[in-house]
Amino acid sequence: MAAARDLLAAPEARRPFAPVPSFWSDPYGTRIQAYGFLHGHAEVAVVGGPLPPCGPPP
């Protein structure tokens, strides 16, 4: 998307690509994903149902 925007834009309107920070993890079968700049006041949302019990599998 960024490449197409810059190819079609006037030279003075072009801007460098700025990736969004992200991470993901799959501890014990639970997927954790985060995108963007996270700060102490960021909201946490559980999507897709209740969390499984913590700890190693039996």
N, CA, C and O of each residue as an XYZ file, in Angstrom:
232
protein
N       0.818     -1.179      0.000
C       0.000      0.000      0.000
C       0.870      1.253      0.000
O       0.606      2.194     -0.749
N       1.923      1.268      0.850
C       2.795      2.443      0.920
C       3.520      2.653     -0.396
O       3.698      3.791     -0.828
N       3.946      1.561     -1.049
C       4.653      1.691     -2.320
C       3.735      2.253     -3.397
O       4.146      3.120     -4.168
N       2.498      1.772     -3.459
C       1.545      2.272     -4.456
C       1.234      3.744     -4.214
O       1.155      4.530     -5.159
N       1.056      4.118     -2.947
C       0.774      5.515     -2.629
C       1.910      6.418     -3.101
O       1.665      7.474     -3.684
N       3.152      6.005     -2.851
C       4.289      6.828     -3.246
C       4.513      6.835     -4.755
O       4.986      7.834     -5.296
N       4.189      5.764     -5.436
C       4.319      5.747     -6.897
C       3.328      6.694     -7.557
O       3.630      7.310     -8.579
N       2.138      6.806     -6.963
C       1.096      7.636     -7.555
C       1.106      9.084     -7.056
O       0.463      9.941     -7.662
N       1.810      9.368     -5.986
C       1.810     10.706     -5.387
C       2.796     11.624     -6.102
O       3.742     11.174     -6.748
N       2.549     12.908     -5.968
C       3.502     13.906     -6.470
C       4.786     13.795     -5.655
O       4.732     13.424     -4.482
N       5.940     14.108     -6.244
C       7.217     13.950     -5.525
C       7.243     14.640     -4.152
O       7.820     14.101     -3.208
N       6.634     15.810     -4.030
C       6.666     16.509     -2.739
C       5.726     15.889     -1.704
O       5.851     16.187     -0.516
N       4.786     15.033     -2.127
C       3.834     14.402     -1.210
C       4.293     13.018     -0.750
O       3.653     12.420      0.115
N       5.382     12.502     -1.306
C       5.855     11.168     -0.937
C       6.435     11.176      0.470
O       7.031     12.163      0.902
N       6.253     10.058      1.183
C       6.830      9.937      2.513
C       7.410      8.539      2.689
O       6.955      7.595      2.043
N       8.395      8.397      3.546
C       9.019      7.081      3.737
C       8.068      6.103      4.423
O       7.158      6.505      5.149
N       8.293      4.831      4.183
C       7.507      3.780      4.814
C       7.769      3.779      6.319
O       8.925      3.832      6.739
N       6.732      3.719      7.124
C       6.849      3.693      8.581
C       6.125      2.460      9.108
O       4.907      2.493      9.287
N       6.848      1.377      9.357
C       6.189      0.163      9.839
C       5.590      0.346     11.232
O       6.069      1.157     12.025
N       4.537     -0.417     11.516
C       3.882     -0.392     12.825
C       4.505     -1.502     13.667
O       4.572     -2.647     13.221
N       4.965     -1.179     14.888
C       5.529     -2.233     15.725
C       4.469     -3.279     16.090
O       3.303     -2.948     16.304
N       4.887     -4.525     16.156
C       3.958     -5.590     16.515
C       4.720     -6.755     17.143
O       5.933     -6.880     16.974
N       4.003     -7.594     17.858
C       4.578     -8.840     18.348
C       3.473     -9.859     18.508
O       2.294     -9.507     18.566
N       3.854    -11.123     18.580
C       2.892    -12.182     18.859
C       3.610    -13.298     19.603
O       4.829    -13.447     19.517
N       2.837    -14.062     20.319
C       3.358    -15.178     21.088
C       2.257    -16.224     21.229
O       1.074    -15.882     21.224
N       2.628    -17.473     21.351
C       1.669    -18.560     21.524
C       2.017    -19.398     22.755
O       2.328    -20.581     22.615
N       1.971    -18.811     23.968
C       2.327    -19.600     25.148
C       1.217    -20.579     25.522
O       0.064    -20.182     25.691
N       1.558    -21.822     25.647
C       0.617    -22.870     26.074
C      -0.674    -22.860     25.270
O      -1.748    -23.069     25.834
N      -0.594    -22.625     23.974
C      -1.764    -22.687     23.114
C      -2.646    -21.451     23.134
O      -3.717    -21.460     22.527
N      -2.230    -20.384     23.813
C      -2.987    -19.136     23.844
C      -2.269    -18.115     22.987
O      -1.092    -17.843     23.222
N      -2.935    -17.544     22.008
C      -2.305    -16.565     21.120
C      -2.415    -15.163     21.705
O      -3.503    -14.718     22.072
N      -1.288    -14.477     21.789
C      -1.234    -13.085     22.233
C      -0.660    -12.276     21.083
O       0.429    -12.573     20.594
N      -1.393    -11.247     20.647
C      -0.944    -10.385     19.552
C      -1.111     -8.937     19.967
O      -2.091     -8.583     20.622
N      -0.143     -8.084     19.582
C      -0.240     -6.652     19.858
C       0.313     -5.890     18.658
O       1.317     -6.289     18.068
N      -0.338     -4.810     18.309
C       0.057     -3.971     17.189
C       0.050     -2.516     17.632
O      -0.814     -2.101     18.405
N       1.005     -1.749     17.145
C       1.046     -0.325     17.449
C       1.930     -0.020     18.641
O       2.672     -0.881     19.114
N       1.848      1.200     19.120
C       2.635      1.654     20.247
C       1.827      1.455     21.516
O       0.809      2.118     21.713
N       2.272      0.543     22.386
C       1.549      0.228     23.608
C       2.120      1.035     24.766
O       3.338      1.127     24.921
N       1.262      1.607     25.562
C       1.661      2.401     26.709
C       0.938      1.866     27.941
O       0.078      0.995     27.817
N       1.266      2.361     29.103
C       0.667      1.885     30.348
C      -0.842      2.012     30.397
O      -1.486      1.280     31.147
N      -1.422      2.904     29.634
C      -2.866      3.106     29.665
C      -3.596      2.343     28.555
O      -4.792      2.548     28.347
N      -2.891      1.473     27.850
C      -3.507      0.728     26.753
C      -4.594     -0.202     27.290
O      -4.452     -0.779     28.368
N      -5.654     -0.336     26.547
C      -6.756     -1.215     26.931
C      -6.414     -2.644     26.550
O      -5.821     -2.878     25.497
N      -6.777     -3.593     27.384
C      -6.568     -5.006     27.120
C      -7.924     -5.629     26.856
O      -8.863     -5.421     27.624
N      -8.038     -6.398     25.769
C      -9.299     -7.053     25.427
C      -9.046     -8.527     25.145
O      -8.118     -8.870     24.413
N      -9.864     -9.394     25.720
C      -9.803    -10.824     25.433
C     -10.835    -11.090     24.356
O     -12.028    -10.854     24.546
N     -10.360    -11.586     23.217
C     -11.238    -11.822     22.074
C     -11.254    -13.320     21.783
O     -10.196    -13.940     21.675
N     -12.413    -13.890     21.659
C     -12.509    -15.290     21.263
C     -12.846    -16.246     22.396
O     -12.736    -17.459     22.219
N     -13.250    -15.743     23.548
C     -13.686    -16.637     24.599
C     -12.835    -16.529     25.838
O     -11.932    -15.695     25.913
N     -13.125    -17.385     26.826
C     -12.405    -17.332     28.097
C     -10.966    -17.822     27.942
O     -10.639    -18.582     27.030
N     -10.131    -17.369     28.849
C      -8.734    -17.811     28.847
C      -8.643    -19.229     29.414
O      -9.391    -19.581     30.327
N      -7.738    -20.036     28.882
C      -7.539    -21.375     29.446
C      -6.807    -21.280     30.783
O      -6.229    -20.237     31.087
N      -6.816    -22.340     31.584
C      -6.089    -22.316     32.856
C      -4.595    -22.051     32.627
O      -4.033    -22.479     31.619
N      -3.967    -21.352     33.556
C      -2.530    -21.048     33.454
C      -1.708    -22.237     33.901
O      -2.183    -23.103     34.636
N      -0.484    -22.263     33.451
C       0.444    -23.299     33.874
C       0.727    -24.296     32.770
O       0.091    -24.266     31.716
N       1.672    -25.169     33.009
C       2.022    -26.167     31.987
C       0.902    -27.176     31.782
O       0.108    -27.426     32.688
N       0.843    -27.748     30.598
C      -0.193    -28.759     30.337
C      -0.040    -29.955     31.263
O       1.071    -30.275     31.684
N      -1.149    -30.620     31.584
C      -1.072    -31.790     32.496
C      -0.319    -32.945     31.890
O      -0.172    -33.988     32.527
